[in-house]
Amino acid sequence: MHVNRPVNELFGRESERRRLSAFVGGVHLSGGAMLVRGEPGIGKSTLLLDTAEIAAAHGMRILRLAGVESETHMPFAGLHQALLPLRAEIRGLPAPQRDALGAAFGLTDARVPDPFLIALAALNLLGEAAARAPVLLLAEDAHWLDRASADVLAFVARRLDSEPIVLLAAIRDGFPSPLDGVGLPELVLGRLDDAAATALLDACSPTLPPAVRARLLREAAGNPLALVELPIAAQTQDTKGPLPPGWLPLTTRLEQTFTARLSGLPPTTRTLLLVAALNDSTALSEAVDAAALITGAPVTAEDLSPAVTVRLVDVHEAGVSFRHPLMRSSIYQGASISQRHAVHAALADVLSDRPDRRLWHRAAATPRADESIATELEAAARSARRRGDLESAVAALEHAARLAEDPAHRGERLVRAAEYAAEMGRRDIVERLLAEGEQLRLSARQRARIVWIRESFEDGIRHDSAAAHSLADLAETMAAQGDVDLALKLLSSASLRCFWAHADDRSRQRVVAVAESLPVDDLDGRLLTVLAFAAPIERGKVVIERLWQLAAHPTDGWLAARLLGSSALMVGAFDLSEEFCAASLPPLRVQGRLSHLARALGAQAWSAARLADLSAAIPAAEEAARLAHETSQPLMHAIAQASGAVLAALRGEQERVESLAAAAEQVALPVGARPVLATVQLARGLAALGEGRYGDAFDHLRRMHDPADPAFHLALRCFSLAELADAAVHCGQGRAIAGIVADLEAVALTTPSPSLHADLRYARAILADEAAAEPFFDAALGADLRRWPFVRARVLLAYGEWLRRQRRTAESRRPLRTARETFDALGVIPWSERARQELRASGESSRSRSSEARDVLTPQELQIAQMAADGLTNREIGEKLYLSHRTVSSHLYRIFPKLGIASRSALSAALRVSA
């Protein structure tokens, strides 16, 4: 009963066909993804089908998925369609990925893991299939894919460069999709020109009367579906009857033609079509059984033959599918509410062995409030939440809220659904649910939860100096009512406001006072984070002491380790920060928590950059920026870019400094994101120092210490004094920073911040009168800086310079030589060159600096090389970095010649040369 499409529908699409064919044909060189966009009926699906036939003729394997509006609430429904032909190969995946797909597809009762682990499993499964034959993955009506499947497609699309896989996704104009933000090339289908439209109409309907032909050409306006379908309506109507009004939108007119086509069909066929339109499955048996219940008479698949004849549906062995989404929507729109309820009730009866789907249809069949069904939906939401299926949990709670008999139950369900939607990062859903919930009479606790939900999307960015104080007040109230967990969440939001903006002292003190009044363990990572972000100076001593206690007894929890890493950064304990962040990375990678991974890597990059630990910082900054962009965290992306600018400055890569700094600043300036702006000025100051532009460096770095400047940051200014002092001394502005130094000397009496105290020791030495400086250099060099080699080398360089100025030239060579060797080992090229210049001035020559891995490898290549040198296989590296093992292999293929080696076994030696 399948009806083939007419080839004539491709009239006028030769250039588009050639472009897609060329794109798919290049799969043997590299994979890729492309979006095909256009209005309804413009030929997207037809073009994809044509491309699939060409690809199949060239030996490619074709995998398909299609979005269906009625299935958007079913997580991974689209992905299941695409991977179903590969189900036998799932067992060959690594256990975590195999289990992830099993949980996503409901094959096990295990908790659904983070979606990114599922996405990695899908990528590797597709990669294994493509190893045998190149794969063409077609996504039709991708705008109607369930969000989970669409997110997986976006993940996969970003990682196809080294895979023989091509993804083509068709998206209707005006519909958003997660694929929009991937930056894929697009093929936009416009309407056919007059010649092509006329040729298509004449090929499909050669016997039209001239007047009808002229009107159809005018009203179809080059839309291929209209050119094919409107003539059918014209030919099947009474010749005296009117066509759908020309003033209606084309989509509406097409829907009306499909609705009119129903009128001539037998009642049983119409019932079958309505069941198929409302079912969340294409199963033919379900449609037939439900239609039989509604009609009270036997129904068979043959009853669909009239609908096949008039080109509304295609029927195959086990399923029924509409030939175009507008056909489905027209049938849905043409049915009455009571008819829809009857269909859902029948489907619920048919699905007695599928309790989850049955519940949805029972709910859809209910015309009024029904607390018993609402309670079942609430239970289903709890079950989905335990499995990690937040999308289903939100949908179930939202439906349960609409069926609630008690307004109090309705409000609670809406708020809880909004909490789950916030976990998913779906701000659009959150706002819709909260707008509905806030119309109800909510409890104080529910309204406090709403405050926290909204705060979770703000990242502390709002120019409201009273907000942190009011959040602390609300937290105190919630704690008094026994909800300490909610109180900590609210305080975390308050502390983030203190971090991102410039909260007043009164607000910061209020946040600290409430936090320290809570009945929680002193070593609770959440409490330490609040203290570190709200009062990094006033509570610096407390935070550092507790961090050292926790470092002596490492925690197993990734969240605690990530929070502690960020807390250590805020108080200037960069060595501890790097340690805690590194500890959080393995479990975050295993569990696929890429949002948190981006934040942990961002903190690691910032701290490692300040330690000049470039081998850790460079890959961390690059990966943090990539993952922050992928997980829609613009501020984290900006701060990762700013950290990348700092690293580029340390390497002497001036163009890269400004490129990254400008990009970060563009995001941060409109919202006043002070940490980003401060880091940008630090990067520009370091870059100017490296080039000997000391006046410029002074101007950039001075901004970090001016409370009126948007780059001023209460904590981060404390970690840039050494650079500011260096610039000031070399451009004759030493006295101009006396007030800043005095201010930070006072701060140092409150906090034992390692970075601040190291900077002050350095500043005292280089700002002192020449004759009195030596004791200050002795104090700076006498400090325990074993974990801070760059800081010590910087002191040695300044000491050597001072010795040479004192005409103690022979004595100056040893500290200068040690500084040069340390800078070389760290890879901070401008400081290496400065040490070499000083040694030359002292009469000692230096060998040229050898090229190293950091000079020739990209950040991701460096990261892969390090992991391979540590003995990880390509597959293990891919699992950690969320890449396919073939992509890793491609990177190594490019890495070997760059390092002048021919095998994996030589990697360790090649990297040691640059260590």
Secondary structure, 3 states (H helix, E strand, C coil): CCCCCCHHHHCCCHHHHHHHHHHHHHHHCCCEEEEEEECCCCCHHHHHHHHHHHHHHCCCEEEEEECCHHHCCCCCHHHHHHHHHHHHHHHHCCHHHHHHHHHHCCCCCCCCCCHHHHHHHHHHHHHHHHHHCCEEEEEECHHHCCHHHHHHHHHHHCCCCCCCEEEEEEEECCCCCHHHHHCCCEEECCCCCHHHHHHHHHHHCCCCCHHHHHHHHHHHCCCHHHHHHHHHHHHHCCCCCCCCCCCCCHHHHHHHHHHHHHHCCCHHHHHHHHHHHHCCCCEHHHHHHHHHHHHCCCCCHHHHHHHHHCCCEEECCCEEEECCHHHHHHHHHHCCHHHHHHHHHHHHHHCCCCHHHHHHHHHHCCCCCCHHHHHHHHHHHHHHHHHCCHHHHHHHHHHHHHHCCCHHHHHHHHHHHHHHHHHHCCHHHHHHHHHHHCCCCCCHHHHHHHHHHHHCCCCCCCCCCCHHHHHHHHHHHHHHCCCHHHHHHHHHHHHHHHHHCCCCHHHHHHHHHHHHHCCCCCCCHHHHHHHHHHCCCCCHHHHHHHHHHHHHCCCCCHHHHHHHHHHHHHCCCHHHHHHHHHHHHHHHHHHCCHHHHHHHHHHHHHHHHHCCCHHHHHHHHHHHHHHHHHCCCHHHHHHHHHHHHHHHHHHCCHHHHHHHHHHHHHHHHHHCCHHHHHHHHHHHHHHHHHCCCHHHHHHHHHHCCCCCCCCCCCCHHHHCHHHHHHHHHHCCCHHHHHHHHHHHHHHHCCCCCHHHHHHHHHHHHHHCCHHHCHHHHHHHHHCCCCCCHHHHHHHHHHHHHHHHHCCCHHHHHHHHHHHHHHHHHHCCHHHHHHHHHHHHHCCCCCCCCCCCHHHHCCHHHHHHHHHHHCCCCHHHHHHHHCCCHHHHHHHHHHHHHHHCCCCHHHHHHHHHHCC
